[in-house]
Amino acid sequence: MPRPDARSLTEHRPVEMVVGFHRASEGSVLYRAGNTVVLCTASVDPTVPEFLRGKGSGWLTAEYQMHPRANPPRREQREGRGKQIGGRTQEIQRLIGRALRAALDMRELGERTIAIDCDVLEADGGTRTASITGGFVALALALSRLTQRGDLKKPVLRDIVAATSVGQLEEGHALDLVYVEDSTARVDLNLVATGQKAIVEVQGTAEGEAIPRSDLDAMVSLALSGVTSLVRVQKDVLSLAKVDLSSLFQPGRWTA
């Protein structure tokens, strides 16, 4: 059967980004992948957590939240407003933080914290991967602004980071699942990787029955091809925003 949005199994959803959407943030992007929409912002704080003070190292942290109408029925209450933050939310924001910290050399960032906020406005699957991919663009915009202001003396980027999902459907392995596919997939796998195809993190679960190693290898390969395509989109968007990515990369790490 065809996919709900008529894509091929190896094609990710069309991606659109509006940079500078949130004017108060050092970096921001409104990220749309099909019907999933996430507002990603990067804010710079000239301090670091207590455990890093005096060590000359920076930090990156992330927060993730679903808008009450991100899904058709409105949620009764926002998390954190008289309602404890759920385990899923905590797990996702920790994933976003780990993923984007992999892009940075914290020693060269200096004693400052970059906070990445990801607010899901509309959800149709892949909100965590959209948050990571859009979050990197917001991060790069913030680093560019710090560099232009003279606050950042050395390049701090190690690589670009993006993320996507792969699922095992009846039709075969499929890239970038929408919700109806994700909810019925035999296997759901999320992968975070760099522009050089180095893997940052893999999250995957087989539902009901275990899968052979060959299936996992094929899914990882498909996910890496999706990340490669998303990295091209990230580079194009940042180029149109007049961000010189090469100037943000540490020597020997930039690849056009």
N, C-alpha and C positions, 0 to 999 in steps of 0.2 A: 504494500500500500504506500502511496506517496506520503511525504511528511506534511504536517499541518500547514506549513508555509511554502510548500512546493520546492524546497531546496534539495540538492543532492545530498547524499549521506556524508560527503567529504567537504561540505561547504558550511562556513559559519554564517550567522545572520549578518545582514548589512549593518555596519557600524557608522554612527554619526556622532560627532563631538562638537560642542559649542564651548570654546575656551573663554575664560574670563567671565563666565556666567554670573559668578558671585563676586562682586566688586571689592568687598572688604577683605577678602582672603588674598594671601600672597600668590596662591595658585588655585585655579578652579576649572572644572570642566563639567558640563552636563553631558553625560554619556548615555547613548541610546544604542541598544542591540536588539533589533526587532521591537518587541513590546516590553522589553525590560529597560527601565530608565533609572539612572542613578546620578545624583549630584555628588561629586567628589571635590572636596576642598582641602588645601594644604595651608596650615597656619604655622607661623614661626614664633616660638617663645624663646627669649634669650636666657633661659635657665634650663637645667637638667634635673632629673629626679635625684633624690638624696643619695642613692647608691652610686651616682656618677660624679657627684660634686668634687671638684678639685682634681679630677683625673684627666682633664683635657679632652674628653670624648663627648660626642653628641649622642642624640637618641631620636628614634622615630617611634611614635605610637599611633594607634588607629582606633576609631570608634565606628560602629555600624548600627544603623537603625532603620526599621521599616516604617514608612509613613502609614498612619492608620488606614488609608484607602489605597495602599499599594496593591491589595487584592480586592476583589469585588465587594465582599462584606466588610464594613468598617470594623476595625478592632475596637474593643470596648475601651481600652486605655493604652496610652503609650507606655512602653517599657521605661522604667526609671522615674515615672511620675506616680508615686504611690503603688507601683508594681515592680517587683524585683526583675532585674534584667535576666532574661532566660538563658539557659545553657547554650542553645543554638546561637544566639546573638554573641555571647562571650567567645564561643569557639570560632565564629567567623571573624570577629574583629582581631582576635589573636592571629589568625591565619593571615589577614591583610597586613598586620604589623610585621610578621615574620617575612612575608613575601617581599615587602618593600624595603625592609632593612637589608635584604640580600643585595639590593642595588647600590647601597651606600658604603663608603669608607667612613665609619663613625669617628675615627681619629682626626680626619681632615675636616669633618663637619664643625668641630669646635664645640664648646659648651653651650649648645642650643638644642632645643627640641622642636621637631616638626611633627605636628599633629595632623593626621589624615582623617577627615570625617567623611563617611559614606552614607548618604541618606537615600534609601530606595524609595522612589516616588511611584513607580509602577513595576510590578513583578510578574514575569512570565518565564521563570527559570533562569539559572545562571547569574543570580545577583551577586554571589561572592566573587565569581570570576570577573564580572563586569566591574566590581568595586576595585579589584586589584589592577586591572588594565587601565581603567580611568584614573585610579589613584596614582599610578605612575606618571601620567600626563600632568596631573595637578602638582605632583612633587617636582617634576622637571621645570614647570613654570615658576614655582616658588624658588628653586635653586637659581634659575636664570635671573629672577628679580634680585636675589641676594648678591649675585655676582655683579650685576649692573650697578648696584648701590655701593659696591666696594666692601660689603660686609663679609663676603666669602672670598678668601684670598687664594685658595687652591681648588682645583677640580675635585669633586668627591664621588662622581658616579663610576661604578664598576661596570654596569651593564644595564640594558633596558630589561624590564620585567613585565610579563603579561601572563594571562591565565585563560584557560578554556575548559570545557567539559567534553566528555565522550561517553556514550552509552551503548550498551548492547541491546538492540531492538530485534524484533522478529526479522526485519529486513537486513540486518547486519549491524556493523559498527557505525555509529552516527556521531558527527561532530556537533558540539554546541546545542545541547538539548533545550527545547522549550518545555514548559511545565507538564503538558500532557504526555510528553515522551519520557521525561524524568520520572514521573509517577508510576510508569509501567515498565521501565527498563529492567532487564535482568541484571545488568551491571551499570552502576553510575560511578564515573571516575572524574575527578577534578585534578588538573595538572597546572602547576605554576612553573614557568621556565624563563630563561633569559634569551636575549637576542642571539646568543651563541649556542642555543639549544642545550644549555646546562640546566639540569632539573633542580628546582628549589624545593618543591614538595609535590607529593602525589597522595590524593585521598580517594580511595575506591572501596566499594563494597559489592559483593555478589549477593543477590537476593535469592535465598532458598537453596541454590545449588552452586557448589564451587565451580570455578572455571579453570581450564588449563593455562599454563604459563604462556603458551603461544597466543592465546586471546589477549592476555594482559599486554604482551609485547606489541601486538598489533594496535591496541588501543592507545598505548603510550606514543607510538609512532604517529598515529593520526592526530593526537593532541598536539604533538610537537609541530606538525605541519600547520595546525591552526594557530599556534602561538607565533610562528614565523610570519604568517599572514597578518596577524594583529599587530606585530611589531612594525611592519611596513606602514600600517595605518597610523600608528602612534607617531612614527617619524614624519609622515606626510603632514599630519595635523600640527605638530610642533614646528615644522618648517614654515607652514602657512602663518603660524603665529609669530614668526620671525625669531624663534628660539634657535640659537646656534648650539645644537646638542654636542657637537664635537668639542666645544670649549668647556663643557661641563664634565667631560670624561677624563679620567686619569690617563697619563701617557701610556700609549701602546694598547689601550682598551677599546678605542672607538673603531667601529666598522660601519662604513657608509651603507 
